[in-house]
Amino acid sequence: MNDTQKPNPIGSREVAALALRLATAATPDEENALKSDARAQGYTCSCVNFGGEFIPSINKIIERSIVSARREGVIGEAHLEEGAVAGAAREALSQIMNKAIGLNVGGKIAVVRHKDHIGVVMFFGIGMVHLNEIAVGLGHRAI
């Protein structure tokens, strides 16, 4: 890199990519390693599992996103921050809604923040018993 080039700042793309890696982490150890590396780079992260029948679970999934983000220090208690997570979570849900209506869902929510960028990724197993479809929803907000 020469003197006139500056490194790319961390933005929505990097936040979303990290959230996707966290949501798809195979084990808690892998998740914790990713979180630790992310903290060293200035990110804050939270992850939480969810599950249930899709339609009745929508509010609980959004609430779990907010509560886990608050609990792990991704956001404070300001309405603006909670609203950003809720909006990004709702966007992620809307992306998989057509596949999930009437079925059970389960998976993991990852919320990642770097400065004013917040990304929410939801990794879903959608279906009945062991006959599952896999889907990912992603939302982003800037505070």
C-alpha positions as CSV (number, residue, x, y, z in Angstrom):
1,M,0.0,0.0,0.0
2,N,1.4,3.4,-0.9
3,D,1.2,6.6,1.1
4,T,-1.9,7.9,-0.7
5,Q,-4.0,4.8,-0.1
6,K,-5.8,4.4,3.2
7,P,-7.1,1.1,4.5
8,N,-10.8,0.5,4.0
9,P,-12.7,1.5,7.1
10,I,-14.9,-1.0,8.8
11,G,-18.5,-0.6,7.5
12,S,-21.7,-2.4,6.9
13,R,-20.2,-5.1,4.7
14,E,-17.6,-6.1,7.4
15,V,-20.2,-6.0,10.2
16,A,-22.6,-8.2,8.2
17,A,-19.9,-10.7,7.3
18,L,-18.8,-11.1,10.9
19,A,-22.5,-11.5,12.0
20,L,-22.9,-14.2,9.3
21,R,-19.8,-16.1,10.6
22,L,-21.0,-15.9,14.2
23,A,-24.6,-17.1,13.3
24,T,-23.2,-20.1,11.5
25,A,-20.5,-21.0,14.0
26,A,-20.7,-24.8,14.5
27,T,-19.8,-24.9,18.2
28,P,-19.8,-22.6,21.2
29,D,-16.0,-22.7,21.2
30,E,-15.9,-21.5,17.7
31,E,-18.4,-18.7,18.5
32,N,-16.3,-17.6,21.5
33,A,-13.1,-17.6,19.5
34,L,-14.8,-15.4,16.8
35,K,-16.1,-13.0,19.5
36,S,-12.7,-12.7,21.1
37,D,-11.0,-11.9,17.8
38,A,-13.8,-9.5,16.9
39,R,-13.4,-7.6,20.3
40,A,-9.7,-7.2,19.6
41,Q,-10.7,-5.4,16.3
42,G,-13.2,-3.1,18.0
43,Y,-16.4,-5.0,17.3
44,T,-19.0,-5.9,19.9
45,C,-21.1,-9.0,19.4
46,S,-23.9,-11.1,20.8
47,C,-25.4,-14.4,19.9
48,V,-28.5,-16.2,21.1
49,N,-30.5,-19.2,20.0
50,F,-34.2,-19.2,19.2
51,G,-36.9,-21.7,18.2
52,G,-40.6,-22.4,17.9
53,E,-43.5,-22.0,15.5
54,F,-42.7,-19.0,13.3
55,I,-45.7,-16.7,13.5
56,P,-46.1,-16.8,17.3
57,S,-42.3,-16.5,17.7
58,I,-41.8,-13.3,15.7
59,N,-42.1,-10.9,18.7
60,K,-39.9,-13.2,20.9
61,I,-37.2,-13.4,18.2
62,I,-37.0,-9.6,18.0
63,E,-37.0,-9.4,21.8
64,R,-34.2,-11.9,22.1
65,S,-32.2,-9.9,19.6
66,I,-32.5,-6.8,21.7
67,V,-32.0,-8.5,25.0
68,S,-28.9,-10.4,24.0
69,A,-27.4,-7.2,22.4
70,R,-28.1,-5.2,25.5
71,R,-26.8,-8.0,27.8
72,E,-23.5,-8.4,26.0
73,G,-22.9,-4.7,25.6
74,V,-23.6,-4.3,21.9
75,I,-26.1,-1.6,22.6
76,G,-27.1,0.5,25.6
77,E,-30.7,1.1,26.8
78,A,-31.3,4.1,24.5
79,H,-34.4,3.8,22.4
80,L,-32.4,4.7,19.3
81,E,-30.1,1.7,19.8
82,E,-32.9,-0.8,20.7
83,G,-34.9,0.5,17.7
84,A,-31.9,-0.1,15.4
85,V,-31.6,-3.7,16.5
86,A,-35.3,-4.3,16.3
87,G,-35.5,-2.8,12.8
88,A,-32.5,-4.9,11.6
89,A,-34.0,-8.0,13.2
90,R,-37.4,-7.3,11.5
91,E,-35.7,-6.9,8.2
92,A,-33.9,-10.3,8.7
93,L,-37.2,-11.9,9.5
94,S,-39.0,-10.5,6.5
95,Q,-36.4,-12.1,4.2
96,I,-37.4,-15.6,5.2
97,M,-41.0,-15.1,6.0
98,N,-42.4,-16.7,2.9
99,K,-40.5,-19.9,3.6
100,A,-41.3,-20.0,7.3
101,I,-45.1,-19.3,7.6
102,G,-46.9,-22.2,9.1
103,L,-43.7,-24.1,10.0
104,N,-41.3,-24.4,13.0
105,V,-38.1,-22.5,13.0
106,G,-34.9,-22.7,15.1
107,G,-31.5,-21.3,14.8
108,K,-29.2,-18.5,16.0
109,I,-29.2,-14.7,16.0
110,A,-26.0,-12.8,15.8
111,V,-25.9,-9.0,16.5
112,V,-22.6,-7.2,15.6
113,R,-21.7,-3.6,16.0
114,H,-18.8,-1.5,15.0
115,K,-19.1,2.2,15.8
116,D,-22.4,3.3,14.1
117,H,-23.0,0.1,12.1
118,I,-25.2,-2.7,13.5
119,G,-25.8,-6.0,11.7
120,V,-28.3,-8.7,12.6
121,V,-28.1,-12.1,11.0
122,M,-30.5,-14.9,11.7
123,F,-29.6,-18.5,10.7
124,F,-32.7,-20.6,10.4
125,G,-33.6,-24.2,10.2
126,I,-37.2,-24.2,8.9
127,G,-39.5,-27.2,8.7
128,M,-40.9,-30.2,10.5
129,V,-39.1,-32.9,12.5
130,H,-35.8,-33.4,10.6
131,L,-37.0,-32.2,7.2
132,N,-35.5,-28.8,7.3
133,E,-34.8,-26.0,4.8
134,I,-32.0,-23.7,5.7
135,A,-32.3,-19.9,5.3
136,V,-30.4,-16.8,6.4
137,G,-31.9,-13.3,7.0
138,L,-29.7,-10.2,7.3
139,G,-30.5,-6.7,8.4
140,H,-28.4,-3.6,8.9
141,R,-28.9,-0.3,10.5
142,A,-26.7,2.8,11.1
143,I,-27.0,4.7,14.3
